[in-house]
Amino acid sequence: MIRFKLAEQLEKKQFRDSRRITIQEVSEATGINRSTLSKILNLKGYSTGTDVLDKLCAYFGCRIEDLVEHVAD
């Protein structure tokens, strides 16, 4: 199963920027629908496309392995 580490990336960015960052802010900055971000954060096993992952990596300034990981079932 693929596990998204979006919450961890949000925490790191909030720490770096010394402020709270909302899902709405990420949505507006990336063009990713807010409901898609919410599903990535809250639904175990949610599947998304590479375009979404690319936008999130660009926004957080991270590599793909910082955003997703494979977890054995």
Buried (B, 14 or more C-beta within 10 A) or exposed (E): EEEBBBEEBBEBBEEEEEEEBEBEBBBEEBEBEBEBBBBBEEEEEEEBEEEBBEBBBEBBEBEEEBBBEEEEE
